[in-house]
């Protein structure tokens, strides 16, 4: 069965032909057709990314969440009845365990526009987020122009980053691209408008009490916490298993070394046996190598 994203992409391919057939105005026709993003259908989805897309794409939730997050003067200009999810993702496959993104088409004061939502669900914020967001916005505009090479203007894109650190780490990094440019204040002032001034909107969920969050935002941060906790438990199990194997090997080498010493030098003093049993694996290897040439137990320990 064809996925909903694949169906939208298939439908979008037929849109230009349908428009020509009914002689519809170009802008009206294109708005009725989703942005063509074949990458989304072709690449397998990370399970965490798929879950967040499912949560945040619910029509009943997302409009309310965006209204609460966006500045009042922007929210008042958006036609919420025209809000439509696009079958697109601009996050590369290997980053989808850390980020989820959603692109919505709408109208802003009657003009075609987009809302781009990027959810950062990792414990440590990305300092280079302004650059990352700028790259994604350029990718959206390039896709838009690719759909209609004759287009002379670009649509507005409202960029929003949702920071959902389950460890409660607040966002402390720049939200403006120019703040990442490493220059002194005097040079910054001299360059003025020649520096990029792009700034994204930030919704820092760590700064909001959980009970006051909307249903979608609350589910995002709670699910992020569960995911990172599970990853931590998995790392802990792996580290524990590795330690267990190392400890088991050390115990075996210690008993073998004690047996070798007793065969060569007779009964091993209890203090020497205790030293061997408490030795690190690397030290045990060194002592075992010395047994061959040592003339006494003391020489084995380098005394």
Backbone torsions as a table, in degrees:
resi	resn	phi	psi	omega
1	UNK	NA	135.4	-177.0
2	UNK	-73.2	135.2	179.5
3	UNK	-68.1	161.3	179.5
4	UNK	-62.1	-37.8	178.7
5	UNK	-63.9	-44.0	-179.8
6	UNK	-64.3	-37.8	178.5
7	UNK	-64.1	-41.4	179.1
8	UNK	-64.1	-40.9	-179.9
9	UNK	-65.2	-42.9	178.7
10	UNK	-61.5	-42.0	179.8
11	UNK	-65.9	-38.4	-177.5
12	UNK	-65.4	-31.2	179.7
13	UNK	-65.2	-30.6	-178.7
14	UNK	-86.8	-11.2	-175.0
15	UNK	-58.5	-49.6	-178.9
16	UNK	-58.3	-39.7	179.1
17	UNK	-65.1	-40.8	-179.8
18	UNK	-65.8	-36.8	179.5
19	UNK	-64.1	-44.1	-179.9
20	UNK	-63.9	-35.9	-177.7
21	UNK	-66.4	-38.0	-177.7
22	UNK	-101.8	6.6	177.0
23	UNK	52.7	43.6	179.7
24	UNK	-78.6	150.0	173.6
25	UNK	-57.5	141.0	-173.0
26	UNK	-57.4	-47.4	-175.6
27	UNK	-66.4	-39.6	179.1
28	UNK	-64.4	-42.4	-179.1
29	UNK	-66.2	-46.3	-175.2
30	UNK	-66.1	-33.0	179.2
31	UNK	-66.3	-29.7	179.8
32	UNK	-77.6	-7.6	-178.9
33	UNK	-113.1	135.0	179.6
34	UNK	-68.5	154.5	174.9
35	UNK	-61.2	136.1	-176.4
36	UNK	-84.3	113.1	-178.1
37	UNK	-133.0	80.0	-177.0
38	UNK	-62.3	-24.0	-178.2
39	UNK	-57.6	-35.0	-176.4
40	UNK	-65.0	-39.5	-178.1
41	UNK	-79.0	-30.6	-173.7
42	UNK	-80.0	-27.5	-174.3
43	UNK	-98.0	139.3	177.7
44	UNK	-65.5	145.0	-176.1
45	UNK	-93.5	137.8	171.0
46	UNK	-65.6	137.4	-176.8
47	UNK	-59.6	-35.8	178.2
48	UNK	-67.2	-43.1	179.0
49	UNK	-62.6	-43.1	-179.9
50	UNK	-61.4	-40.0	-179.2
51	UNK	-66.2	-45.3	-179.1
52	UNK	-65.2	-37.8	176.9
53	UNK	-62.5	-38.5	178.9
54	UNK	-64.6	-44.2	-178.2
55	UNK	-65.7	-48.8	-172.0
56	UNK	-80.8	-15.0	-177.7
57	UNK	-90.4	1.1	179.4
58	UNK	-65.4	119.5	-177.3
59	UNK	-56.4	-35.1	-177.1
60	UNK	-69.0	-23.0	-175.3
61	UNK	-102.1	-42.3	-166.3
62	UNK	-64.8	-38.4	180.0
63	UNK	-61.9	-43.8	178.9
64	UNK	-64.4	-39.9	179.1
65	UNK	-64.2	-44.3	-178.9
66	UNK	-67.0	-38.8	177.4
67	UNK	-58.7	-39.1	-177.4
68	UNK	-73.3	-26.5	-174.0
69	UNK	-93.5	-42.2	-174.7
70	UNK	-71.1	148.1	174.6
71	UNK	-56.0	145.7	-175.2
72	UNK	-55.3	-42.1	-176.6
73	UNK	-67.4	-24.8	175.9
74	UNK	-83.6	-46.9	-178.7
75	UNK	-57.8	-35.2	-178.2
76	UNK	-69.2	-20.1	-177.2
77	UNK	-94.7	-8.4	-178.0
78	UNK	-86.4	135.9	174.3
79	UNK	-85.7	95.7	-174.4
80	UNK	-68.7	-24.5	178.0
81	UNK	-70.2	-18.9	-179.8
82	UNK	-98.1	2.1	-177.0
83	UNK	-62.2	121.3	-176.7
84	UNK	-136.7	126.0	178.3
85	UNK	-70.4	135.0	178.4
86	UNK	-98.8	145.3	-178.0
87	UNK	-79.5	60.3	-172.8
88	UNK	-133.6	146.5	166.4
89	UNK	-141.1	134.0	-178.4
90	UNK	-110.3	4.4	176.3
91	UNK	-86.0	129.7	-179.7
92	UNK	-64.4	154.7	-173.6
93	UNK	-55.8	-40.9	-175.0
94	UNK	-74.4	-8.9	179.3
95	UNK	-104.2	1.1	-173.8
96	UNK	-74.6	-8.8	172.0
97	UNK	-80.7	-12.9	-178.4
98	UNK	-110.9	-25.3	-176.7
99	UNK	-135.8	147.9	169.5
100	UNK	-130.0	142.4	180.0
101	UNK	-133.8	150.4	177.8
102	UNK	-136.4	137.7	177.7
103	UNK	-118.1	124.1	179.3
104	UNK	-115.4	137.2	174.6
105	UNK	-97.7	142.6	179.8
106	UNK	-158.1	-164.8	173.0
107	UNK	-124.9	139.4	179.3
108	UNK	-120.6	107.8	-173.7
109	UNK	53.7	39.9	176.9
110	UNK	85.8	-10.2	-179.4
111	UNK	-98.9	147.3	178.0
112	UNK	-60.4	136.9	-178.7
113	UNK	-154.2	170.3	178.5
114	UNK	-131.7	152.1	169.6
115	UNK	-117.3	120.9	-179.2
116	UNK	-109.1	119.0	-175.8
117	UNK	-112.2	121.3	178.0
118	UNK	-118.8	120.7	179.8
119	UNK	-101.4	122.4	177.3
120	UNK	-98.4	102.3	-178.6
121	UNK	-109.8	67.4	175.3
122	UNK	-139.0	163.0	-174.0
123	UNK	-73.8	-30.4	-177.2
124	UNK	-112.3	122.8	-179.8
125	UNK	-61.8	151.5	179.8
126	UNK	-91.1	111.1	-178.7
127	UNK	-62.3	-31.1	-177.9
128	UNK	-87.2	20.0	-177.5
129	UNK	-57.1	-39.6	177.8
130	UNK	-57.1	-41.1	178.3
131	UNK	-68.0	-41.8	179.2
132	UNK	-60.9	-45.0	-179.3
133	UNK	-65.5	-39.5	178.6
134	UNK	-61.4	-40.3	177.7
135	UNK	-61.8	-41.0	-179.3
136	UNK	-68.0	-39.6	179.0
137	UNK	-65.0	-41.5	177.1
138	UNK	-62.9	-38.3	178.0
139	UNK	-63.5	-38.4	178.2
140	UNK	-65.4	-46.4	179.0
141	UNK	-62.6	-40.3	178.0
142	UNK	-62.7	-40.1	177.6
143	UNK	-65.2	-39.7	179.8
144	UNK	-61.1	-46.8	-179.6
145	UNK	-68.4	-35.1	178.7
146	UNK	-62.8	-34.8	177.5
147	UNK	-66.8	-32.7	-178.8
148	UNK	-142.8	88.2	-177.4
149	UNK	-60.4	-19.2	-178.6
150	UNK	-83.9	-6.4	-178.0
151	UNK	-64.6	134.0	-177.9
152	UNK	-103.4	-11.8	-177.7
153	UNK	-128.8	157.3	178.8
154	UNK	-105.9	145.2	177.3
155	UNK	-77.3	154.1	174.7
156	UNK	-70.0	142.4	174.7
157	UNK	-125.7	123.4	177.5
158	UNK	-92.6	111.9	-176.7
159	UNK	-92.8	126.8	-178.8
160	UNK	-131.6	126.6	175.2
161	UNK	-107.9	127.6	175.5
162	UNK	-104.2	115.6	-179.8
163	UNK	-96.1	114.6	-174.5
164	UNK	-123.6	67.0	179.0
165	UNK	-78.9	116.9	-179.8
166	UNK	-69.4	-16.1	179.0
167	UNK	-89.0	1.2	176.9
168	UNK	77.3	18.3	179.3
169	UNK	-77.1	118.0	-178.7
170	UNK	-71.2	160.2	177.6
171	UNK	-77.5	120.9	-178.2
172	UNK	-122.3	8.6	-175.0
173	UNK	-100.9	167.8	179.7
174	UNK	-62.3	150.3	172.0
175	UNK	-112.4	-2.7	178.9
176	UNK	-114.7	136.7	-175.9
177	UNK	-61.9	-39.2	-177.0
178	UNK	-63.1	-24.3	-179.4
179	UNK	-72.2	-12.4	177.2
180	UNK	-87.4	-12.6	-178.3
181	UNK	-77.7	124.1	-173.7
182	UNK	-86.9	87.9	176.5
183	UNK	-141.5	159.9	-179.9
184	UNK	-77.5	160.4	-176.0
185	UNK	-55.4	-39.2	-178.0
186	UNK	-65.5	-42.5	178.4
187	UNK	-67.8	-37.5	177.2
188	UNK	-59.7	-44.2	179.7
189	UNK	-66.0	-37.5	-179.8
190	UNK	-67.1	-38.4	179.7
191	UNK	-71.3	-33.3	175.2
192	UNK	52.2	-122.7	-175.7
193	UNK	-72.0	-5.1	179.1
194	UNK	-79.3	-9.6	172.4
195	UNK	-88.1	143.5	178.3
196	UNK	-64.6	133.6	-176.3
197	UNK	-108.9	14.0	-177.3
198	UNK	-59.9	132.0	177.1
199	UNK	-135.3	134.7	177.0
200	UNK	-98.7	158.0	173.9
201	UNK	-80.0	142.7	-177.2
202	UNK	-122.7	129.2	171.2
203	UNK	-113.7	99.0	-177.6
204	UNK	-90.9	100.9	-176.9
205	UNK	-68.1	-17.7	178.7
206	UNK	-72.4	-17.2	-178.7
207	UNK	-93.3	2.7	-177.1
208	UNK	-118.7	137.8	176.2
209	UNK	-65.1	132.9	-176.9
210	UNK	-53.2	-42.0	-179.0
211	UNK	-62.0	-22.0	-177.4
212	UNK	-88.8	-6.9	-178.5
213	UNK	-73.8	153.9	173.5
214	UNK	-72.0	168.2	-175.2
215	UNK	-60.7	-41.6	-178.4
216	UNK	-70.0	-44.6	179.6
217	UNK	-63.0	-39.8	179.7
218	UNK	-63.8	-41.7	-179.4
219	UNK	-66.9	-35.3	178.4
220	UNK	-60.6	-52.1	-174.5
221	UNK	-71.1	-35.7	178.9
222	UNK	-68.0	-41.6	-179.6
223	UNK	-68.8	-35.7	175.7
224	UNK	-60.9	-43.2	179.0
225	UNK	-61.6	-43.0	179.0
226	UNK	-62.4	-41.9	-178.4
227	UNK	-63.7	-48.4	-178.2
228	UNK	-67.1	-33.5	177.6
229	UNK	-65.6	-41.7	179.0
230	UNK	-64.4	-40.7	178.3
231	UNK	-64.3	-39.1	178.1
232	UNK	-64.0	-41.1	178.6
233	UNK	-64.9	-39.0	179.2
234	UNK	-64.8	-43.0	177.2
235	UNK	-62.4	-40.2	179.7
236	UNK	-62.8	-41.7	178.5
237	UNK	-63.4	-43.9	-179.3
238	UNK	-63.5	-43.3	179.2
239	UNK	-65.5	-38.5	178.8
240	UNK	-64.6	-41.4	178.4
241	UNK	-64.4	-40.1	179.3
242	UNK	-64.7	-42.7	177.9
243	UNK	-63.1	-39.8	179.8
244	UNK	-62.4	-42.1	178.6
245	UNK	-64.1	-42.5	-179.9
246	UNK	-64.7	-41.8	179.8
247	UNK	-65.8	-38.9	178.4
248	UNK	-64.3	-41.5	178.3
249	UNK	-65.0	-40.5	-179.9
250	UNK	-62.9	-42.8	179.2
251	UNK	-61.4	-43.3	180.0
252	UNK	-63.5	-43.4	179.4
253	UNK	-65.9	-37.2	-179.8
254	UNK	-62.6	-47.2	-179.2
255	UNK	-65.7	-36.9	177.8
256	UNK	-64.7	-41.4	179.8
257	UNK	-64.8	-41.8	177.9
258	UNK	-61.2	-40.7	179.2
259	UNK	-65.5	-40.7	178.5
260	UNK	-63.1	-42.6	179.6
261	UNK	-64.5	-40.3	-179.4
262	UNK	-67.2	-35.0	178.1
263	UNK	-68.4	-34.5	-175.9
264	UNK	-89.5	-38.4	-173.4
265	UNK	-118.0	1.9	-177.3
266	UNK	90.2	-160.9	-175.3
267	UNK	-57.1	133.0	-179.6
268	UNK	-88.4	125.9	178.9
269	UNK	-56.9	145.8	-177.8
270	UNK	-59.5	-35.9	179.7
271	UNK	-64.1	-41.6	178.3
272	UNK	-65.6	-40.4	179.1
273	UNK	-63.3	-40.8	178.6
274	UNK	-64.6	-39.5	178.3
275	UNK	-61.5	-42.6	-180.0
276	UNK	-64.7	-45.7	-176.5
277	UNK	-67.2	-22.9	179.3
278	UNK	-97.7	1.9	-177.0
279	UNK	-75.7	152.5	175.0
280	UNK	-73.6	159.4	-177.1
281	UNK	-58.5	-42.2	-179.2
282	UNK	-65.1	-37.4	179.3
283	UNK	-68.3	-38.1	178.5
284	UNK	-62.1	-38.6	178.2
285	UNK	-63.4	-41.6	179.4
286	UNK	-62.7	-46.6	-179.7
287	UNK	-62.4	-41.3	-179.3
288	UNK	-62.1	-37.1	179.1
289	UNK	-67.3	-31.2	-178.2
290	UNK	-76.5	-20.9	-177.2
291	UNK	-57.3	-35.8	-174.5
292	UNK	-60.9	-42.4	-174.9
293	UNK	-104.1	-11.0	-176.0
294	UNK	-68.0	145.4	176.8
295	UNK	-104.0	-2.5	177.8
296	UNK	-156.6	162.6	177.3
297	UNK	-62.0	-35.6	-179.0
298	UNK	-61.4	-36.4	179.3
299	UNK	-66.2	-32.5	178.6
300	UNK	-60.1	-39.2	-178.8
301	UNK	-89.0	4.8	177.0
302	UNK	78.7	20.1	-178.7
303	UNK	-89.9	NA	NA
